[in-house]
Amino acid sequence: MSDAVGASSVNTYDVIVIGAGPVGQTAAERVRAGGLSVAVVEKELVGGECSYWACIPSKALLRPVIALADARRVDGAREAVGGSLDARGVFGRRDRAVSSWDDGGQADLLAGMGAELVRGHARLTGPRQVTVTPSEGPPVTLTARHAVAVATGSDAVLPELPGIAEARPWTNREATDSSAVPERLAIVGAGGVGVEMASAWQGLGSAVTLLVRGSGLLPRMEPFVGDVVAKGLTEAGVDVRVHVSVTGLRRPGGSGPVTLTLSDGGQLEADEVLFATGRSPRTDDIGLETVGLTPGDWLETDETCRVRAVEGAWLYAMGDVNHHALLTHQGKYQARIAGDAISARANGQSLDTAPWGAHAATADVHAVPQIFFSDPEAAAVGLSAAQAEQAGHRVRVVDVDLGAVPGAYLYADGYQGRARMVVDLDHGHLLGVTFAGPGVGELLHSATVAVSGRIPVERLWHAVPCFPSISEVWLHLMKAYRG
């Protein structure tokens, strides 16, 4: 592990990885497993956005909220829980989950795998060349024999609205690292960050208003998912407003309450406002122009995550920056594929880039799993019914009421949820599966195995689920399919 030193220092490695989040770490692990030397460059904390301002802290905040909600859904248990969450305890748990924003442990993991950590801001300065500018001291030039991998992630996008700078809005970072509960919180955006943070902060004691520009929540999932989640949030006390946009903000002097002007002509006053309105790639200042690419663009890649537009086949992009699926687990999958492809090419080995081959990120297209840990949860893998039809598949859609599954109504009194599978009628396997309801996240990997493995539906009839578990929903789906 090193800090960059020496103005004329030139260090050569087999591979250079820009970004030390989970994706960059995974890429480094795989190329080290292939016998290659690797330097990993990071300008912030080793562990990246996911570890400190996204996946890990958000789930740490959500777990106490959902644990309490689960207890209140069970007669006999609800009588044992009273009052509200201890926000201080929840924030302390969050702080432990992120190691109090100390990346020493993750830096040690890199060192333990034999990767060289270089701290500073990395910019491409030519083919296979990266210049790192540390916080102190002169720049260092790093050269890669075989590959440079970009794993810099993405940033929150703030819309251009009158008064937004003065309003000092939250993004996912403030929503996950703040340790004071605002009395009133407005959340703008109906995607994963919006619904998860609505659950978290409502549970912590904020009066949350969720503003949705479209007609429903989680619009990229099956339409019923948004309905189930919206009902759950509303019952928890969230004010969910659809078909409403923000047209301006006021926060005189940048302190005190913030006033949102809404597209329906109304106004909303809040103590904080969170914008969860999309992401942009962190590629604006990494030197893309020096290799013929446009700063700020998403990076288009082939099945091995190699950047298509760069000559010489040396530049790779994985994780959010390639825009395949902005999910940590999917970025790590890409890093495993790309790391192994880099190692194979460097060692003169042949590659298997056929669909589902060892060096092809096929799941990015056919089997992306995602869970939103709101209350209730939403989980899906593969294609929705609409996506499957748009792709030209001949499909059958099978829906079941999760509340009719014994394991579900034992899990929670009055359980409400729904499950759907999308069947490819021409090939007899699943194209997609979606669940919505309390505790459904742990069902998803079984669906992911079925979709990615293209297991014939007729064989799934013989996959016997345990009684009485929520996973018995699979039997209900199979029975509905067989009629």
C-alpha positions as CSV (number, residue, x, y, z in Angstrom):
1,M,0.0,0.0,0.0
2,S,1.4,3.4,-0.9
3,D,0.7,7.1,-1.2
4,A,1.9,8.6,-4.5
5,V,5.3,10.1,-4.2
6,G,8.0,11.2,-6.6
7,A,7.5,13.7,-9.5
8,S,9.3,11.5,-12.0
9,S,8.2,8.2,-10.5
10,V,6.9,5.7,-13.1
11,N,5.4,2.5,-11.9
12,T,4.5,-0.4,-14.1
13,Y,1.8,-3.0,-13.4
14,D,0.0,-5.6,-15.4
15,V,-3.3,-4.0,-14.6
16,I,-4.4,-0.6,-13.2
17,V,-7.9,-0.3,-11.6
18,I,-9.4,3.2,-11.2
19,G,-11.8,3.1,-8.3
20,A,-11.5,1.0,-5.1
21,G,-15.2,0.3,-4.4
22,P,-16.6,-3.2,-4.4
23,V,-16.3,-3.4,-8.1
24,G,-12.7,-2.3,-8.3
25,Q,-11.8,-4.5,-5.4
26,T,-13.4,-7.5,-7.1
27,A,-11.5,-6.8,-10.4
28,A,-8.3,-6.6,-8.5
29,E,-9.0,-9.9,-6.8
30,R,-9.7,-11.6,-10.1
31,V,-6.6,-10.4,-11.9
32,R,-4.4,-11.3,-8.9
33,A,-6.0,-14.8,-9.0
34,G,-4.8,-14.8,-12.6
35,G,-1.2,-14.1,-11.5
36,L,-1.1,-10.5,-12.6
37,S,0.2,-7.5,-10.7
38,V,-2.3,-4.7,-10.0
39,A,-2.5,-1.1,-8.7
40,V,-5.8,0.2,-7.5
41,V,-6.3,4.0,-7.4
42,E,-8.8,5.7,-5.1
43,K,-9.4,9.4,-4.4
44,E,-11.9,8.9,-1.5
45,L,-12.5,5.9,0.8
46,V,-11.5,2.4,-0.1
47,G,-14.9,0.7,-0.3
48,G,-16.6,3.3,-2.4
49,E,-20.1,4.7,-2.5
50,C,-21.7,1.3,-1.7
51,S,-19.8,0.8,1.6
52,Y,-20.2,4.3,3.0
53,W,-23.1,6.2,1.4
54,A,-25.4,3.7,-0.3
55,C,-26.1,-0.1,0.1
56,I,-24.5,-0.7,3.5
57,P,-25.6,2.3,5.5
58,S,-29.1,2.4,4.0
59,K,-29.7,-1.2,4.9
60,A,-28.3,-0.6,8.4
61,L,-30.9,2.2,8.8
62,L,-33.7,0.1,7.3
63,R,-33.2,-3.1,9.3
64,P,-34.4,-1.7,12.7
65,V,-37.4,0.0,11.0
66,I,-38.5,-3.2,9.3
67,A,-37.8,-5.4,12.3
68,L,-40.2,-3.2,14.3
69,A,-42.7,-3.2,11.5
70,D,-42.5,-7.0,11.3
71,A,-43.1,-7.3,15.0
72,R,-46.2,-5.1,14.8
73,R,-47.6,-7.3,12.1
74,V,-47.8,-10.3,14.4
75,D,-50.5,-10.6,17.1
76,G,-48.9,-11.2,20.5
77,A,-45.6,-9.6,19.4
78,R,-47.1,-6.2,18.6
79,E,-48.2,-6.0,22.3
80,A,-44.6,-6.4,23.3
81,V,-43.3,-3.4,21.3
82,G,-44.3,0.1,22.1
83,G,-43.1,3.6,21.5
84,S,-40.7,4.5,18.7
85,L,-37.3,3.5,17.5
86,D,-34.3,4.8,19.4
87,A,-32.8,7.0,16.6
88,R,-29.5,7.3,18.4
89,G,-29.2,3.5,18.6
90,V,-30.0,3.2,14.9
91,F,-27.4,5.7,13.9
92,G,-24.9,4.0,16.1
93,R,-25.6,0.7,14.3
94,R,-25.2,2.5,11.0
95,D,-21.9,4.0,12.1
96,R,-20.6,0.6,13.0
97,A,-21.7,-0.9,9.7
98,V,-19.6,1.7,7.9
99,S,-16.7,1.5,10.3
100,S,-17.3,5.2,11.2
101,W,-16.2,6.0,7.7
102,D,-12.7,4.6,8.3
103,D,-11.4,2.6,5.4
104,G,-8.4,1.0,7.1
105,G,-10.0,-2.4,7.1
106,Q,-10.8,-2.4,3.4
107,A,-7.4,-1.0,2.6
108,D,-5.9,-3.9,4.5
109,L,-8.0,-6.3,2.4
110,L,-6.5,-4.9,-0.8
111,A,-3.0,-5.3,0.6
112,G,-3.8,-8.8,1.7
113,M,-4.6,-9.9,-1.8
114,G,-1.3,-8.3,-3.1
115,A,-2.8,-5.3,-4.7
116,E,-1.0,-1.9,-4.5
117,L,-3.2,0.9,-3.3
118,V,-2.4,4.3,-4.7
119,R,-4.4,7.2,-3.1
120,G,-5.2,10.2,-5.2
121,H,-7.2,11.4,-8.2
122,A,-6.5,9.3,-11.3
123,R,-6.7,10.5,-14.9
124,L,-5.9,8.6,-18.1
125,T,-3.0,10.4,-19.9
126,G,-2.7,8.1,-22.9
127,P,-3.0,4.4,-23.8
128,R,-2.4,2.2,-20.8
129,Q,-1.2,5.2,-18.8
130,V,-2.7,6.8,-15.7
131,T,-1.4,9.8,-13.8
132,V,-2.4,10.0,-10.1
133,T,-2.5,13.4,-8.3
134,P,-2.4,12.8,-4.5
135,S,-3.8,15.2,-1.9
136,E,-0.2,16.2,-1.1
137,G,2.9,15.8,-3.2
138,P,3.6,15.6,-6.9
139,P,1.8,13.4,-9.4
140,V,2.8,9.8,-10.2
141,T,2.6,8.1,-13.5
142,L,1.4,4.5,-13.6
143,T,1.7,2.3,-16.7
144,A,-0.3,-0.9,-17.4
145,R,1.2,-3.7,-19.4
146,H,-2.2,-5.2,-20.3
147,A,-5.3,-3.3,-19.1
148,V,-6.8,-0.3,-17.3
149,A,-10.1,-0.9,-15.7
150,V,-12.5,2.0,-14.9
151,A,-14.7,1.3,-11.9
152,T,-15.4,4.9,-10.7
153,G,-19.1,4.5,-10.1
154,S,-21.7,7.2,-10.4
155,D,-22.9,10.4,-8.8
156,A,-26.4,11.6,-7.9
157,V,-28.0,13.9,-10.4
158,L,-29.7,17.1,-9.2
159,P,-32.2,18.7,-11.6
160,E,-31.7,22.3,-12.8
161,L,-34.4,24.0,-10.8
162,P,-34.7,27.6,-9.5
163,G,-33.3,27.8,-6.0
164,I,-31.8,24.3,-5.8
165,A,-28.3,25.5,-4.9
166,E,-29.6,27.6,-2.0
167,A,-31.9,24.8,-0.9
168,R,-28.8,22.6,-0.2
169,P,-30.7,19.3,-0.9
170,W,-29.8,15.9,0.3
171,T,-28.6,13.2,-2.1
172,N,-28.1,9.6,-1.2
173,R,-25.0,10.6,0.8
174,E,-26.8,12.9,3.2
175,A,-29.7,10.6,3.4
176,T,-27.4,7.8,4.7
177,D,-24.8,9.6,6.7
178,S,-27.0,12.1,8.6
179,S,-27.4,11.6,12.3
180,A,-30.3,14.1,13.0
181,V,-33.9,13.3,12.2
182,P,-35.6,16.1,10.3
183,E,-39.1,16.8,11.6
184,R,-40.4,17.0,8.0
185,L,-38.6,15.4,5.0
186,A,-39.6,15.8,1.4
187,I,-38.3,13.1,-1.0
188,V,-38.4,13.7,-4.7
189,G,-38.1,10.5,-6.8
190,A,-39.9,7.2,-6.9
191,G,-37.0,4.8,-7.6
192,G,-35.1,2.6,-5.2
193,V,-33.4,5.4,-3.2
194,G,-36.7,7.3,-2.9
195,V,-38.8,4.4,-1.6
196,E,-36.1,3.0,0.7
197,M,-35.3,6.3,2.3
198,A,-39.1,7.0,2.7
199,S,-39.3,3.8,4.8
200,A,-36.1,4.5,6.7
201,W,-36.8,8.1,7.7
202,Q,-40.5,7.7,8.3
203,G,-39.6,4.9,10.7
204,L,-37.0,7.1,12.4
205,G,-39.7,9.7,13.1
206,S,-39.8,12.1,10.2
207,A,-43.0,13.1,8.6
208,V,-42.2,12.0,5.0
209,T,-43.8,13.3,1.8
210,L,-42.8,11.3,-1.3
211,L,-43.3,13.3,-4.5
212,V,-43.7,11.1,-7.6
213,R,-43.5,12.7,-11.1
214,G,-45.2,9.7,-12.8
215,S,-48.1,7.5,-11.9
216,G,-46.5,5.1,-9.5
217,L,-43.4,3.9,-7.6
218,L,-40.6,1.8,-8.9
219,P,-41.7,2.4,-12.5
220,R,-39.1,0.0,-14.0
221,M,-40.6,-3.0,-12.3
222,E,-44.0,-4.7,-12.8
223,P,-46.8,-2.2,-12.3
224,F,-48.3,-4.1,-9.3
225,V,-45.0,-3.6,-7.4
226,G,-45.5,0.2,-7.1
227,D,-49.1,-0.4,-5.9
228,V,-48.0,-2.8,-3.2
229,V,-45.2,-0.6,-2.0
230,A,-47.2,2.6,-2.2
231,K,-49.9,1.0,-0.1
232,G,-47.4,-0.1,2.5
233,L,-45.7,3.3,2.7
234,T,-49.1,5.0,3.0
235,E,-50.2,2.7,5.8
236,A,-46.9,3.5,7.6
237,G,-47.7,7.2,7.4
238,V,-45.8,8.4,4.3
239,D,-47.7,11.0,2.3
240,V,-47.3,9.6,-1.3
241,R,-48.3,12.0,-4.0
242,V,-48.2,11.0,-7.6
243,H,-48.2,13.1,-10.8
244,V,-46.4,15.9,-8.9
245,S,-43.2,17.6,-9.9
246,V,-41.0,20.2,-8.2
247,T,-40.8,23.4,-10.2
248,G,-38.7,25.5,-7.7
249,L,-37.3,25.7,-4.2
250,R,-36.7,28.5,-1.6
251,R,-34.5,28.4,1.4
252,P,-33.4,32.0,2.1
253,G,-29.8,32.1,3.3
254,G,-29.5,28.3,2.9
255,S,-30.8,27.5,6.4
256,G,-34.1,26.9,8.0
257,P,-37.1,25.3,6.3
258,V,-37.1,24.8,2.6
259,T,-40.2,25.5,0.5
260,L,-40.9,23.5,-2.6
261,T,-43.1,24.9,-5.3
262,L,-45.1,22.0,-7.0
263,S,-46.4,21.5,-10.5
264,D,-50.0,21.3,-9.2
265,G,-49.8,24.9,-8.0
266,G,-49.3,24.0,-4.4
267,Q,-46.3,24.4,-2.0
268,L,-44.7,22.1,0.5
269,E,-42.6,23.1,3.4
270,A,-40.0,20.7,4.8
271,D,-37.0,20.8,7.0
272,E,-34.9,18.8,4.5
273,V,-35.4,17.7,0.9
274,L,-33.9,14.6,-0.7
275,F,-33.5,14.4,-4.4
276,A,-33.4,10.8,-5.6
277,T,-33.7,11.6,-9.3
278,G,-31.1,9.5,-11.1
279,R,-27.3,9.0,-11.5
280,S,-24.6,10.1,-13.8
281,P,-21.2,8.3,-14.5
282,R,-18.1,9.5,-12.8
283,T,-16.2,9.9,-16.0
284,D,-16.1,13.7,-16.4
285,D,-12.6,14.1,-15.0
286,I,-10.7,10.8,-15.6
287,G,-9.0,11.8,-18.9
288,L,-11.3,10.1,-21.4
289,E,-10.5,12.8,-23.9
290,T,-6.9,11.6,-24.0
291,V,-8.0,8.2,-25.5
292,G,-10.6,9.6,-27.9
293,L,-13.7,9.4,-25.6
294,T,-16.0,12.1,-24.4
295,P,-15.7,13.1,-20.7
296,G,-18.9,12.5,-18.8
297,D,-20.2,9.8,-21.0
298,W,-21.3,6.3,-20.1
299,L,-18.7,3.8,-21.4
300,E,-20.1,1.3,-23.9
301,T,-18.6,-2.2,-23.5
302,D,-18.6,-5.6,-25.1
303,E,-19.5,-8.9,-23.4
304,T,-16.2,-8.9,-21.5
305,C,-16.6,-5.3,-20.3
306,R,-13.9,-4.1,-22.7
307,V,-14.6,-0.5,-24.0
308,R,-15.6,-0.8,-27.6
309,A,-14.5,2.6,-28.9
310,V,-10.8,2.4,-27.8
311,E,-8.2,0.9,-30.1
312,G,-5.8,-1.7,-28.7
313,A,-8.3,-3.5,-26.5
314,W,-6.8,-2.4,-23.3
315,L,-9.5,-0.3,-21.6
316,Y,-12.3,-1.9,-19.6
317,A,-15.3,-0.4,-17.7
318,M,-17.4,-2.2,-15.1
319,G,-20.0,-1.2,-12.6
320,D,-22.2,1.9,-12.9
321,V,-20.0,3.5,-15.6
322,N,-21.0,1.1,-18.3
323,H,-24.7,1.7,-17.6
324,H,-25.7,-2.0,-17.8
325,A,-27.2,-2.2,-14.4
326,L,-26.5,0.3,-11.6
327,L,-26.3,-2.3,-8.8
328,T,-23.3,-3.2,-6.7
329,H,-23.8,-7.0,-7.1
330,Q,-24.1,-6.7,-10.8
331,G,-20.9,-4.5,-11.0
332,K,-19.1,-7.2,-9.0
333,Y,-20.3,-9.8,-11.4
334,Q,-19.0,-7.8,-14.3
335,A,-15.7,-7.4,-12.5
336,R,-15.4,-11.2,-12.1
337,I,-16.1,-11.6,-15.8
338,A,-13.7,-8.8,-16.9
339,G,-11.0,-9.7,-14.4
340,D,-10.9,-13.3,-15.7
341,A,-11.0,-12.1,-19.3
342,I,-8.1,-9.7,-18.7
343,S,-6.1,-12.5,-17.1
344,A,-6.9,-14.9,-19.9
345,R,-5.8,-12.5,-22.6
346,A,-2.6,-11.5,-20.7
347,N,-1.7,-15.2,-20.3
348,G,-2.4,-16.0,-24.0
349,Q,-5.4,-18.2,-23.2
350,S,-8.5,-18.5,-25.3
351,L,-11.7,-16.9,-24.1
352,D,-15.3,-18.3,-23.9
353,T,-17.4,-15.3,-24.9
354,A,-20.5,-17.3,-26.0
355,P,-23.7,-16.5,-24.1
356,W,-23.3,-17.7,-20.5
357,G,-19.6,-18.4,-21.2
358,A,-16.9,-17.9,-18.6
359,H,-15.9,-14.5,-20.1
360,A,-19.3,-13.1,-21.1
361,A,-21.5,-10.9,-18.8
362,T,-24.7,-12.5,-20.1
363,A,-26.6,-11.9,-16.9
364,D,-26.4,-8.2,-17.6
365,V,-28.9,-8.8,-20.3
366,H,-31.0,-11.7,-19.2
367,A,-30.9,-12.1,-15.4
368,V,-30.3,-8.9,-13.4
369,P,-31.6,-9.4,-9.9
370,Q,-32.6,-6.4,-7.7
371,I,-34.1,-5.9,-4.3
372,F,-35.5,-2.7,-2.8
373,F,-35.5,-3.0,0.9
374,S,-38.4,-0.7,1.6
375,D,-41.4,-1.8,3.7
376,P,-42.8,-3.8,2.0
377,E,-39.9,-5.2,-0.1
378,A,-39.8,-5.4,-3.8
379,A,-37.6,-8.0,-5.7
380,A,-37.3,-9.0,-9.3
381,V,-35.0,-10.7,-11.7
382,G,-34.9,-10.9,-15.5
383,L,-37.6,-9.3,-17.7
384,S,-41.0,-7.9,-16.8
385,A,-43.9,-9.0,-18.9
386,A,-43.8,-5.7,-20.9
387,Q,-40.1,-6.0,-21.5
388,A,-40.4,-9.6,-22.6
389,E,-43.1,-8.7,-25.1
390,Q,-41.2,-5.7,-26.4
391,A,-38.2,-8.1,-27.0
392,G,-40.4,-10.3,-29.2
393,H,-41.0,-13.2,-26.8
394,R,-44.3,-15.1,-26.8
395,V,-45.1,-15.2,-23.1
396,R,-47.5,-16.3,-20.5
397,V,-47.8,-14.3,-17.3
398,V,-48.7,-16.1,-14.1
399,D,-49.8,-14.1,-11.0
400,V,-50.5,-15.4,-7.5
401,D,-51.6,-13.8,-4.2
402,L,-48.7,-14.1,-1.8
403,G,-51.1,-13.7,1.1
404,A,-52.7,-17.1,0.2
405,V,-49.4,-18.9,0.9
406,P,-49.4,-20.4,4.4
407,G,-45.9,-19.4,5.2
408,A,-46.8,-15.8,4.3
409,Y,-49.8,-15.5,6.5
410,L,-47.9,-17.1,9.3
411,Y,-45.1,-14.6,8.7
412,A,-47.5,-11.6,9.2
413,D,-51.1,-11.3,10.1
414,G,-53.0,-9.9,7.1
415,Y,-50.0,-10.5,4.8
416,Q,-50.4,-8.6,1.6
417,G,-48.2,-9.3,-1.4
418,R,-48.0,-10.6,-5.0
419,A,-45.8,-12.7,-7.1
420,R,-45.5,-13.0,-10.9
421,M,-43.5,-15.2,-13.3
422,V,-43.1,-14.6,-17.0
423,V,-42.8,-17.8,-19.0
424,D,-41.3,-18.1,-22.5
425,L,-43.8,-20.3,-24.2
426,D,-41.5,-21.2,-27.1
427,H,-38.7,-22.4,-24.9
428,G,-40.5,-23.4,-21.7
429,H,-38.4,-21.5,-19.2
430,L,-38.7,-18.4,-17.1
431,L,-37.8,-15.0,-18.5
432,G,-38.5,-13.1,-15.3
433,V,-39.9,-13.3,-11.7
434,T,-41.1,-10.5,-9.5
435,F,-42.2,-10.5,-5.8
436,A,-43.7,-7.7,-3.7
437,G,-44.4,-8.0,0.0
438,P,-42.8,-8.3,3.4
439,G,-39.7,-10.4,3.5
440,V,-39.6,-11.3,-0.2
441,G,-36.0,-10.3,-0.7
442,E,-34.8,-13.7,0.5
443,L,-36.9,-15.4,-2.2
444,L,-35.1,-13.8,-5.0
445,H,-32.0,-16.0,-5.4
446,S,-34.2,-19.0,-6.1
447,A,-35.8,-17.0,-8.9
448,T,-32.3,-15.9,-10.1
449,V,-31.1,-19.5,-10.3
450,A,-34.2,-20.4,-12.3
451,V,-34.0,-17.5,-14.8
452,S,-30.2,-17.6,-15.3
453,G,-30.2,-21.4,-15.5
454,R,-33.1,-21.5,-17.9
455,I,-34.6,-24.3,-15.9
456,P,-37.5,-25.8,-17.7
457,V,-40.8,-24.9,-16.0
458,E,-41.8,-28.6,-16.0
459,R,-38.7,-29.4,-14.0
460,L,-39.5,-26.7,-11.5
461,W,-42.7,-28.7,-10.7
462,H,-40.3,-31.2,-9.0
463,A,-38.5,-28.5,-7.0
464,V,-40.5,-29.1,-3.7
465,P,-40.7,-26.0,-1.4
466,C,-40.7,-26.5,2.3
467,F,-44.0,-26.1,4.2
468,P,-44.9,-23.7,5.7
469,S,-42.5,-21.2,4.2
470,I,-43.0,-18.2,2.1
471,S,-41.0,-20.0,-0.6
472,E,-44.0,-22.2,-1.1
473,V,-45.1,-19.4,-3.4
474,W,-43.2,-21.4,-6.1
475,L,-45.7,-24.3,-5.7
476,H,-48.6,-21.8,-6.1
477,L,-47.0,-20.4,-9.2
478,M,-46.5,-23.8,-10.7
479,K,-50.0,-24.9,-9.9
480,A,-51.4,-21.7,-11.5
481,Y,-49.3,-22.3,-14.6
482,R,-50.4,-25.9,-15.0
483,G,-54.0,-24.9,-14.5
